[in-house]
Amino acid sequence: MAWLLHIIIGLISGIISGMGIGGGTVLIPALSIFFKMEQQTAQNINLLYFIPTAIIAISTHAKQGNIEKKQLSPLILLGLAGAAAGSLIAVNMNAPLLRKLFGFFLLAMGAYEFFRKEKKSEGSSLHESVQ
């Protein structure tokens, strides 16, 4: 039965990763809930899981021309600094508090996306702006 959970969790988080949303939003809670992992362990697995799924998603989005290369350097540099700081914070925080903070973050982001107003560009439909 555990293998079935692995398949379902892997597929769902992979699809979400490919969409650019972040598979960790599914993977981390699923590992914590179904496999009773500590938050830090689930986050570590997510970081390792992210590497191959990101490579596939990046190549697909690059082929479609969906990457703004001018934005990459500052985001990557600041992202590396933030990742170093965040990992130091996470490994030194107790698991229940980290789990609650992560849950609050997901809830806040979900509420933001739910209540956010979509901006329409002049002369184009929502369908055209997605393509």
Secondary structure as UniProt FT lines:
FT   HELIX           2..18
FT   TURN            19..20
FT   HELIX           24..34
FT   HELIX           39..63
FT   TURN            64..65
FT   HELIX           69..71
FT   HELIX           72..91
FT   HELIX           95..115
FT   TURN            122..123
FT   HELIX           126..130
//
